[in-house]
Amino acid sequence: MSDRIPTLADVCCAIAEGHVSVTLDDNMYSVSALELRRYFNKSRPLPSVSQPSTTSSGSDQWSSSSQISVA
């Protein structure tokens, strides 16, 4: 286990370079930042906006109800 905790600047530089170095069980691995992003995007749904379709006959009013879901 590494004694050094990475700073935010370290993480930003690693992402900008396209890879993140990881130590697990005293073994060093290089993880692609793009693959890491894809992995985390699979574990949660993407943000979406949905509006229920309600029809009311004879009404000229717009329905302002909408649901916003952000993970």
PDB file of N, CA, C and O in Angstrom, chain B, residues numbered from 101:
ATOM      1  N   MET B 101       0.843  -1.182   0.000  1.00  0.00           N
ATOM      2  CA  MET B 101       0.000   0.000   0.000  1.00  0.00           C
ATOM      3  C   MET B 101       0.885   1.242   0.000  1.00  0.00           C
ATOM      4  O   MET B 101       1.883   1.300   0.718  1.00  0.00           O
ATOM      5  N   SER B 102       0.528   2.197  -0.779  1.00  0.00           N
ATOM      6  CA  SER B 102       1.316   3.416  -0.897  1.00  0.00           C
ATOM      7  C   SER B 102       1.101   4.298   0.322  1.00  0.00           C
ATOM      8  O   SER B 102      -0.006   4.393   0.852  1.00  0.00           O
ATOM      9  N   ASP B 103       2.184   4.947   0.760  1.00  0.00           N
ATOM     10  CA  ASP B 103       2.090   5.862   1.896  1.00  0.00           C
ATOM     11  C   ASP B 103       1.651   7.253   1.463  1.00  0.00           C
ATOM     12  O   ASP B 103       1.316   8.092   2.299  1.00  0.00           O
ATOM     13  N   ARG B 104       1.651   7.496   0.168  1.00  0.00           N
ATOM     14  CA  ARG B 104       1.327   8.820  -0.361  1.00  0.00           C
ATOM     15  C   ARG B 104      -0.105   8.850  -0.878  1.00  0.00           C
ATOM     16  O   ARG B 104      -0.506   8.005  -1.678  1.00  0.00           O
ATOM     17  N   ILE B 105      -0.863   9.821  -0.417  1.00  0.00           N
ATOM     18  CA  ILE B 105      -2.236  10.016  -0.895  1.00  0.00           C
ATOM     19  C   ILE B 105      -2.186  11.039  -2.025  1.00  0.00           C
ATOM     20  O   ILE B 105      -1.658  12.135  -1.836  1.00  0.00           O
ATOM     21  N   PRO B 106      -2.730  10.701  -3.205  1.00  0.00           N
ATOM     22  CA  PRO B 106      -2.665  11.642  -4.331  1.00  0.00           C
ATOM     23  C   PRO B 106      -3.499  12.891  -4.069  1.00  0.00           C
ATOM     24  O   PRO B 106      -4.562  12.835  -3.451  1.00  0.00           O
ATOM     25  N   THR B 107      -2.994  14.000  -4.550  1.00  0.00           N
ATOM     26  CA  THR B 107      -3.718  15.265  -4.440  1.00  0.00           C
ATOM     27  C   THR B 107      -4.669  15.404  -5.623  1.00  0.00           C
ATOM     28  O   THR B 107      -4.630  14.603  -6.557  1.00  0.00           O
ATOM     29  N   LEU B 108      -5.512  16.412  -5.579  1.00  0.00           N
ATOM     30  CA  LEU B 108      -6.421  16.679  -6.690  1.00  0.00           C
ATOM     31  C   LEU B 108      -5.623  17.000  -7.954  1.00  0.00           C
ATOM     32  O   LEU B 108      -6.015  16.615  -9.055  1.00  0.00           O
ATOM     33  N   ALA B 109      -4.516  17.699  -7.794  1.00  0.00           N
ATOM     34  CA  ALA B 109      -3.667  18.020  -8.946  1.00  0.00           C
ATOM     35  C   ALA B 109      -3.098  16.748  -9.570  1.00  0.00           C
ATOM     36  O   ALA B 109      -3.010  16.645 -10.794  1.00  0.00           O
ATOM     37  N   ASP B 110      -2.712  15.778  -8.740  1.00  0.00           N
ATOM     38  CA  ASP B 110      -2.204  14.499  -9.253  1.00  0.00           C
ATOM     39  C   ASP B 110      -3.264  13.784 -10.078  1.00  0.00           C
ATOM     40  O   ASP B 110      -2.977  13.254 -11.151  1.00  0.00           O
ATOM     41  N   VAL B 111      -4.481  13.774  -9.570  1.00  0.00           N
ATOM     42  CA  VAL B 111      -5.579  13.100 -10.268  1.00  0.00           C
ATOM     43  C   VAL B 111      -5.887  13.814 -11.583  1.00  0.00           C
ATOM     44  O   VAL B 111      -6.083  13.161 -12.608  1.00  0.00           O
ATOM     45  N   CYS B 112      -5.930  15.141 -11.565  1.00  0.00           N
ATOM     46  CA  CYS B 112      -6.206  15.909 -12.792  1.00  0.00           C
ATOM     47  C   CYS B 112      -5.125  15.674 -13.845  1.00  0.00           C
ATOM     48  O   CYS B 112      -5.433  15.521 -15.027  1.00  0.00           O
ATOM     49  N   CYS B 113      -3.864  15.646 -13.422  1.00  0.00           N
ATOM     50  CA  CYS B 113      -2.765  15.390 -14.367  1.00  0.00           C
ATOM     51  C   CYS B 113      -2.867  13.988 -14.955  1.00  0.00           C
ATOM     52  O   CYS B 113      -2.658  13.796 -16.153  1.00  0.00           O
ATOM     53  N   ALA B 114      -3.188  13.016 -14.118  1.00  0.00           N
ATOM     54  CA  ALA B 114      -3.304  11.639 -14.599  1.00  0.00           C
ATOM     55  C   ALA B 114      -4.425  11.509 -15.617  1.00  0.00           C
ATOM     56  O   ALA B 114      -4.275  10.818 -16.625  1.00  0.00           O
ATOM     57  N   ILE B 115      -5.546  12.169 -15.360  1.00  0.00           N
ATOM     58  CA  ILE B 115      -6.665  12.120 -16.300  1.00  0.00           C
ATOM     59  C   ILE B 115      -6.291  12.826 -17.602  1.00  0.00           C
ATOM     60  O   ILE B 115      -6.621  12.346 -18.687  1.00  0.00           O
ATOM     61  N   ALA B 116      -5.607  13.961 -17.498  1.00  0.00           N
ATOM     62  CA  ALA B 116      -5.192  14.689 -18.700  1.00  0.00           C
ATOM     63  C   ALA B 116      -4.219  13.871 -19.535  1.00  0.00           C
ATOM     64  O   ALA B 116      -4.243  13.943 -20.764  1.00  0.00           O
ATOM     65  N   GLU B 117      -3.364  13.092 -18.879  1.00  0.00           N
ATOM     66  CA  GLU B 117      -2.414  12.240 -19.592  1.00  0.00           C
ATOM     67  C   GLU B 117      -3.085  10.999 -20.168  1.00  0.00           C
ATOM     68  O   GLU B 117      -2.528  10.338 -21.045  1.00  0.00           O
ATOM     69  N   GLY B 118      -4.286  10.682 -19.675  1.00  0.00           N
ATOM     70  CA  GLY B 118      -5.036   9.557 -20.222  1.00  0.00           C
ATOM     71  C   GLY B 118      -4.910   8.268 -19.451  1.00  0.00           C
ATOM     72  O   GLY B 118      -5.462   7.250 -19.867  1.00  0.00           O
ATOM     73  N   HIS B 119      -4.197   8.278 -18.333  1.00  0.00           N
ATOM     74  CA  HIS B 119      -4.087   7.059 -17.540  1.00  0.00           C
ATOM     75  C   HIS B 119      -3.949   7.403 -16.060  1.00  0.00           C
ATOM     76  O   HIS B 119      -3.477   8.479 -15.693  1.00  0.00           O
ATOM     77  N   VAL B 120      -4.368   6.467 -15.230  1.00  0.00           N
ATOM     78  CA  VAL B 120      -4.285   6.611 -13.785  1.00  0.00           C
ATOM     79  C   VAL B 120      -3.511   5.413 -13.260  1.00  0.00           C
ATOM     80  O   VAL B 120      -3.830   4.274 -13.601  1.00  0.00           O
ATOM     81  N   SER B 121      -2.505   5.653 -12.440  1.00  0.00           N
ATOM     82  CA  SER B 121      -1.734   4.561 -11.850  1.00  0.00           C
ATOM     83  C   SER B 121      -2.408   4.112 -10.564  1.00  0.00           C
ATOM     84  O   SER B 121      -2.794   4.933  -9.732  1.00  0.00           O
ATOM     85  N   VAL B 122      -2.544   2.803 -10.410  1.00  0.00           N
ATOM     86  CA  VAL B 122      -3.244   2.230  -9.266  1.00  0.00           C
ATOM     87  C   VAL B 122      -2.365   1.166  -8.632  1.00  0.00           C
ATOM     88  O   VAL B 122      -1.729   0.379  -9.333  1.00  0.00           O
ATOM     89  N   THR B 123      -2.327   1.142  -7.297  1.00  0.00           N
ATOM     90  CA  THR B 123      -1.608   0.096  -6.582  1.00  0.00           C
ATOM     91  C   THR B 123      -2.624  -0.756  -5.846  1.00  0.00           C
ATOM     92  O   THR B 123      -3.439  -0.244  -5.078  1.00  0.00           O
ATOM     93  N   LEU B 124      -2.571  -2.058  -6.085  1.00  0.00           N
ATOM     94  CA  LEU B 124      -3.485  -2.994  -5.442  1.00  0.00           C
ATOM     95  C   LEU B 124      -2.693  -4.222  -5.033  1.00  0.00           C
ATOM     96  O   LEU B 124      -2.074  -4.870  -5.876  1.00  0.00           O
ATOM     97  N   ASP B 125      -2.706  -4.547  -3.757  1.00  0.00           N
ATOM     98  CA  ASP B 125      -1.951  -5.691  -3.229  1.00  0.00           C
ATOM     99  C   ASP B 125      -0.482  -5.630  -3.639  1.00  0.00           C
ATOM    100  O   ASP B 125       0.087  -6.623  -4.090  1.00  0.00           O
ATOM    101  N   ASP B 126       0.119  -4.464  -3.481  1.00  0.00           N
ATOM    102  CA  ASP B 126       1.534  -4.232  -3.802  1.00  0.00           C
ATOM    103  C   ASP B 126       1.873  -4.435  -5.274  1.00  0.00           C
ATOM    104  O   ASP B 126       3.046  -4.599  -5.609  1.00  0.00           O
ATOM    105  N   ASN B 127       0.892  -4.428  -6.153  1.00  0.00           N
ATOM    106  CA  ASN B 127       1.119  -4.502  -7.600  1.00  0.00           C
ATOM    107  C   ASN B 127       0.673  -3.188  -8.226  1.00  0.00           C
ATOM    108  O   ASN B 127      -0.383  -2.654  -7.885  1.00  0.00           O
ATOM    109  N   MET B 128       1.479  -2.676  -9.137  1.00  0.00           N
ATOM    110  CA  MET B 128       1.174  -1.410  -9.800  1.00  0.00           C
ATOM    111  C   MET B 128       0.470  -1.670 -11.127  1.00  0.00           C
ATOM    112  O   MET B 128       0.923  -2.485 -11.931  1.00  0.00           O
ATOM    113  N   TYR B 129      -0.645  -0.969 -11.352  1.00  0.00           N
ATOM    114  CA  TYR B 129      -1.414  -1.094 -12.580  1.00  0.00           C
ATOM    115  C   TYR B 129      -1.599   0.289 -13.186  1.00  0.00           C
ATOM    116  O   TYR B 129      -1.621   1.289 -12.468  1.00  0.00           O
ATOM    117  N   SER B 130      -1.731   0.345 -14.494  1.00  0.00           N
ATOM    118  CA  SER B 130      -2.049   1.579 -15.194  1.00  0.00           C
ATOM    119  C   SER B 130      -3.430   1.405 -15.820  1.00  0.00           C
ATOM    120  O   SER B 130      -3.639   0.519 -16.648  1.00  0.00           O
ATOM    121  N   VAL B 131      -4.360   2.253 -15.420  1.00  0.00           N
ATOM    122  CA  VAL B 131      -5.741   2.154 -15.874  1.00  0.00           C
ATOM    123  C   VAL B 131      -6.026   3.309 -16.825  1.00  0.00           C
ATOM    124  O   VAL B 131      -5.693   4.459 -16.537  1.00  0.00           O
ATOM    125  N   SER B 132      -6.645   2.994 -17.958  1.00  0.00           N
ATOM    126  CA  SER B 132      -7.033   4.023 -18.920  1.00  0.00           C
ATOM    127  C   SER B 132      -8.146   4.883 -18.322  1.00  0.00           C
ATOM    128  O   SER B 132      -9.135   4.355 -17.811  1.00  0.00           O
ATOM    129  N   ALA B 133      -7.987   6.197 -18.386  1.00  0.00           N
ATOM    130  CA  ALA B 133      -8.998   7.104 -17.852  1.00  0.00           C
ATOM    131  C   ALA B 133     -10.324   6.942 -18.590  1.00  0.00           C
ATOM    132  O   ALA B 133     -11.386   7.055 -17.977  1.00  0.00           O
ATOM    133  N   LEU B 134     -10.279   6.678 -19.900  1.00  0.00           N
ATOM    134  CA  LEU B 134     -11.499   6.484 -20.677  1.00  0.00           C
ATOM    135  C   LEU B 134     -12.233   5.225 -20.231  1.00  0.00           C
ATOM    136  O   LEU B 134     -13.456   5.240 -20.087  1.00  0.00           O
ATOM    137  N   GLU B 135     -11.502   4.137 -20.012  1.00  0.00           N
ATOM    138  CA  GLU B 135     -12.131   2.901 -19.550  1.00  0.00           C
ATOM    139  C   GLU B 135     -12.698   3.066 -18.147  1.00  0.00           C
ATOM    140  O   GLU B 135     -13.750   2.509 -17.833  1.00  0.00           O
ATOM    141  N   LEU B 136     -12.014   3.821 -17.307  1.00  0.00           N
ATOM    142  CA  LEU B 136     -12.509   4.083 -15.958  1.00  0.00           C
ATOM    143  C   LEU B 136     -13.814   4.865 -16.014  1.00  0.00           C
ATOM    144  O   LEU B 136     -14.744   4.585 -15.258  1.00  0.00           O
ATOM    145  N   ARG B 137     -13.883   5.842 -16.907  1.00  0.00           N
ATOM    146  CA  ARG B 137     -15.115   6.625 -17.076  1.00  0.00           C
ATOM    147  C   ARG B 137     -16.254   5.738 -17.569  1.00  0.00           C
ATOM    148  O   ARG B 137     -17.379   5.837 -17.078  1.00  0.00           O
ATOM    149  N   ARG B 138     -15.964   4.870 -18.540  1.00  0.00           N
ATOM    150  CA  ARG B 138     -16.995   3.956 -19.043  1.00  0.00           C
ATOM    151  C   ARG B 138     -17.499   3.033 -17.944  1.00  0.00           C
ATOM    152  O   ARG B 138     -18.694   2.748 -17.868  1.00  0.00           O
ATOM    153  N   TYR B 139     -16.595   2.566 -17.097  1.00  0.00           N
ATOM    154  CA  TYR B 139     -16.980   1.675 -15.997  1.00  0.00           C
ATOM    155  C   TYR B 139     -17.935   2.378 -15.043  1.00  0.00           C
ATOM    156  O   TYR B 139     -18.957   1.809 -14.660  1.00  0.00           O
ATOM    157  N   PHE B 140     -17.612   3.615 -14.654  1.00  0.00           N
ATOM    158  CA  PHE B 140     -18.470   4.333 -13.721  1.00  0.00           C
ATOM    159  C   PHE B 140     -19.789   4.742 -14.357  1.00  0.00           C
ATOM    160  O   PHE B 140     -20.799   4.815 -13.657  1.00  0.00           O
ATOM    161  N   ASN B 141     -19.819   5.008 -15.650  1.00  0.00           N
ATOM    162  CA  ASN B 141     -21.069   5.353 -16.326  1.00  0.00           C
ATOM    163  C   ASN B 141     -22.010   4.160 -16.408  1.00  0.00           C
ATOM    164  O   ASN B 141     -23.227   4.345 -16.444  1.00  0.00           O
ATOM    165  N   LYS B 142     -21.475   2.932 -16.440  1.00  0.00           N
ATOM    166  CA  LYS B 142     -22.325   1.742 -16.469  1.00  0.00           C
ATOM    167  C   LYS B 142     -23.042   1.542 -15.144  1.00  0.00           C
ATOM    168  O   LYS B 142     -24.154   1.014 -15.113  1.00  0.00           O
ATOM    169  N   SER B 143     -22.414   1.958 -14.048  1.00  0.00           N
ATOM    170  CA  SER B 143     -22.963   1.685 -12.727  1.00  0.00           C
ATOM    171  C   SER B 143     -24.072   2.642 -12.316  1.00  0.00           C
ATOM    172  O   SER B 143     -24.721   2.431 -11.292  1.00  0.00           O
ATOM    173  N   ARG B 144     -24.299   3.684 -13.094  1.00  0.00           N
ATOM    174  CA  ARG B 144     -25.384   4.608 -12.773  1.00  0.00           C
ATOM    175  C   ARG B 144     -26.051   5.067 -14.062  1.00  0.00           C
ATOM    176  O   ARG B 144     -25.394   5.173 -15.097  1.00  0.00           O
ATOM    177  N   PRO B 145     -27.332   5.337 -14.007  1.00  0.00           N
ATOM    178  CA  PRO B 145     -28.022   5.777 -15.224  1.00  0.00           C
ATOM    179  C   PRO B 145     -27.616   7.200 -15.598  1.00  0.00           C
ATOM    180  O   PRO B 145     -27.259   8.006 -14.739  1.00  0.00           O
ATOM    181  N   LEU B 146     -27.676   7.488 -16.878  1.00  0.00           N
ATOM    182  CA  LEU B 146     -27.387   8.829 -17.359  1.00  0.00           C
ATOM    183  C   LEU B 146     -28.522   9.777 -16.981  1.00  0.00           C
ATOM    184  O   LEU B 146     -29.666   9.338 -16.865  1.00  0.00           O
ATOM    185  N   PRO B 147     -28.239  11.061 -16.786  1.00  0.00           N
ATOM    186  CA  PRO B 147     -29.302  12.015 -16.474  1.00  0.00           C
ATOM    187  C   PRO B 147     -30.319  12.075 -17.607  1.00  0.00           C
ATOM    188  O   PRO B 147     -29.961  12.032 -18.784  1.00  0.00           O
ATOM    189  N   SER B 148     -31.579  12.174 -17.238  1.00  0.00           N
ATOM    190  CA  SER B 148     -32.615  12.235 -18.261  1.00  0.00           C
ATOM    191  C   SER B 148     -33.725  13.176 -17.824  1.00  0.00           C
ATOM    192  O   SER B 148     -33.933  13.409 -16.633  1.00  0.00           O
ATOM    193  N   VAL B 149     -34.423  13.705 -18.795  1.00  0.00           N
ATOM    194  CA  VAL B 149     -35.579  14.554 -18.548  1.00  0.00           C
ATOM    195  C   VAL B 149     -36.764  13.872 -19.196  1.00  0.00           C
ATOM    196  O   VAL B 149     -36.723  13.521 -20.375  1.00  0.00           O
ATOM    197  N   SER B 150     -37.817  13.685 -18.426  1.00  0.00           N
ATOM    198  CA  SER B 150     -39.003  13.040 -18.983  1.00  0.00           C
ATOM    199  C   SER B 150     -40.235  13.856 -18.631  1.00  0.00           C
ATOM    200  O   SER B 150     -40.306  14.490 -17.578  1.00  0.00           O
ATOM    201  N   GLN B 151     -41.191  13.826 -19.525  1.00  0.00           N
ATOM    202  CA  GLN B 151     -42.434  14.545 -19.311  1.00  0.00           C
ATOM    203  C   GLN B 151     -43.571  13.572 -19.568  1.00  0.00           C
ATOM    204  O   GLN B 151     -43.672  13.004 -20.655  1.00  0.00           O
ATOM    205  N   PRO B 152     -44.432  13.374 -18.567  1.00  0.00           N
ATOM    206  CA  PRO B 152     -45.548  12.450 -18.769  1.00  0.00           C
ATOM    207  C   PRO B 152     -46.493  12.962 -19.849  1.00  0.00           C
ATOM    208  O   PRO B 152     -46.783  14.156 -19.927  1.00  0.00           O
ATOM    209  N   SER B 153     -46.963  12.042 -20.676  1.00  0.00           N
ATOM    210  CA  SER B 153     -47.880  12.440 -21.743  1.00  0.00           C
ATOM    211  C   SER B 153     -49.312  12.324 -21.237  1.00  0.00           C
ATOM    212  O   SER B 153     -49.863  11.229 -21.122  1.00  0.00           O
ATOM    213  N   THR B 154     -49.894  13.468 -20.941  1.00  0.00           N
ATOM    214  CA  THR B 154     -51.285  13.510 -20.496  1.00  0.00           C
ATOM    215  C   THR B 154     -52.083  14.270 -21.533  1.00  0.00           C
ATOM    216  O   THR B 154     -51.693  15.357 -21.960  1.00  0.00           O
ATOM    217  N   THR B 155     -53.185  13.702 -21.930  1.00  0.00           N
ATOM    218  CA  THR B 155     -54.048  14.373 -22.897  1.00  0.00           C
ATOM    219  C   THR B 155     -55.367  14.706 -22.230  1.00  0.00           C
ATOM    220  O   THR B 155     -55.991  13.860 -21.590  1.00  0.00           O
ATOM    221  N   SER B 156     -55.773  15.929 -22.388  1.00  0.00           N
ATOM    222  CA  SER B 156     -57.077  16.342 -21.872  1.00  0.00           C
ATOM    223  C   SER B 156     -57.836  16.992 -23.017  1.00  0.00           C
ATOM    224  O   SER B 156     -57.361  17.953 -23.622  1.00  0.00           O
ATOM    225  N   SER B 157     -58.995  16.473 -23.304  1.00  0.00           N
ATOM    226  CA  SER B 157     -59.764  16.968 -24.442  1.00  0.00           C
ATOM    227  C   SER B 157     -60.383  18.324 -24.125  1.00  0.00           C
ATOM    228  O   SER B 157     -60.912  18.544 -23.035  1.00  0.00           O
ATOM    229  N   GLY B 158     -60.307  19.234 -25.106  1.00  0.00           N
ATOM    230  CA  GLY B 158     -60.943  20.534 -24.960  1.00  0.00           C
ATOM    231  C   GLY B 158     -60.155  21.526 -24.128  1.00  0.00           C
ATOM    232  O   GLY B 158     -60.678  22.595 -23.812  1.00  0.00           O
ATOM    233  N   SER B 159     -58.932  21.221 -23.762  1.00  0.00           N
ATOM    234  CA  SER B 159     -58.155  22.133 -22.932  1.00  0.00           C
ATOM    235  C   SER B 159     -57.012  22.727 -23.750  1.00  0.00           C
ATOM    236  O   SER B 159     -56.280  22.000 -24.422  1.00  0.00           O
ATOM    237  N   ASP B 160     -56.863  24.047 -23.692  1.00  0.00           N
ATOM    238  CA  ASP B 160     -55.777  24.725 -24.391  1.00  0.00           C
ATOM    239  C   ASP B 160     -54.610  25.034 -23.461  1.00  0.00           C
ATOM    240  O   ASP B 160     -53.695  25.762 -23.848  1.00  0.00           O
ATOM    241  N   GLN B 161     -54.622  24.499 -22.248  1.00  0.00           N
ATOM    242  CA  GLN B 161     -53.569  24.783 -21.281  1.00  0.00           C
ATOM    243  C   GLN B 161     -52.424  23.790 -21.448  1.00  0.00           C
ATOM    244  O   GLN B 161     -52.633  22.603 -21.699  1.00  0.00           O
ATOM    245  N   TRP B 162     -51.218  24.308 -21.300  1.00  0.00           N
ATOM    246  CA  TRP B 162     -50.035  23.457 -21.353  1.00  0.00           C
ATOM    247  C   TRP B 162     -49.800  22.846 -19.982  1.00  0.00           C
ATOM    248  O   TRP B 162     -50.017  23.489 -18.955  1.00  0.00           O
ATOM    249  N   SER B 163     -49.368  21.637 -19.977  1.00  0.00           N
ATOM    250  CA  SER B 163     -49.009  20.990 -18.722  1.00  0.00           C
ATOM    251  C   SER B 163     -47.562  21.348 -18.403  1.00  0.00           C
ATOM    252  O   SER B 163     -46.673  21.158 -19.233  1.00  0.00           O
ATOM    253  N   SER B 164     -47.331  21.859 -17.212  1.00  0.00           N
ATOM    254  CA  SER B 164     -45.976  22.261 -16.842  1.00  0.00           C
ATOM    255  C   SER B 164     -45.298  21.241 -15.937  1.00  0.00           C
ATOM    256  O   SER B 164     -44.225  21.507 -15.395  1.00  0.00           O
ATOM    257  N   SER B 165     -45.912  20.085 -15.771  1.00  0.00           N
ATOM    258  CA  SER B 165     -45.297  19.084 -14.900  1.00  0.00           C
ATOM    259  C   SER B 165     -44.252  18.295 -15.673  1.00  0.00           C
ATOM    260  O   SER B 165     -44.521  17.774 -16.755  1.00  0.00           O
ATOM    261  N   SER B 166     -43.078  18.216 -15.110  1.00  0.00           N
ATOM    262  CA  SER B 166     -42.006  17.421 -15.698  1.00  0.00           C
ATOM    263  C   SER B 166     -41.166  16.845 -14.580  1.00  0.00           C
ATOM    264  O   SER B 166     -41.143  17.374 -13.469  1.00  0.00           O
ATOM    265  N   GLN B 167     -40.483  15.771 -14.876  1.00  0.00           N
ATOM    266  CA  GLN B 167     -39.640  15.118 -13.884  1.00  0.00           C
ATOM    267  C   GLN B 167     -38.209  15.156 -14.386  1.00  0.00           C
ATOM    268  O   GLN B 167     -37.937  14.802 -15.534  1.00  0.00           O
ATOM    269  N   ILE B 168     -37.305  15.580 -13.537  1.00  0.00           N
ATOM    270  CA  ILE B 168     -35.892  15.605 -13.889  1.00  0.00           C
ATOM    271  C   ILE B 168     -35.176  14.611 -12.996  1.00  0.00           C
ATOM    272  O   ILE B 168     -35.287  14.663 -11.771  1.00  0.00           O
ATOM    273  N   SER B 169     -34.446  13.713 -13.616  1.00  0.00           N
ATOM    274  CA  SER B 169     -33.716  12.694 -12.878  1.00  0.00           C
ATOM    275  C   SER B 169     -32.235  12.855 -13.161  1.00  0.00           C
ATOM    276  O   SER B 169     -31.792  12.693 -14.298  1.00  0.00           O
ATOM    277  N   VAL B 170     -31.471  13.174 -12.127  1.00  0.00           N
ATOM    278  CA  VAL B 170     -30.027  13.328 -12.272  1.00  0.00           C
ATOM    279  C   VAL B 170     -29.357  12.426 -11.257  1.00  0.00           C
ATOM    280  O   VAL B 170     -29.624  12.510 -10.058  1.00  0.00           O
ATOM    281  N   ALA B 171     -28.483  11.559 -11.752  1.00  0.00           N
ATOM    282  CA  ALA B 171     -27.804  10.631 -10.846  1.00  0.00           C
ATOM    283  C   ALA B 171     -26.503  11.218 -10.387  1.00  0.00           C
ATOM    284  O   ALA B 171     -25.779  10.588  -9.616  1.00  0.00           O
TER     285      ALA B 171
END
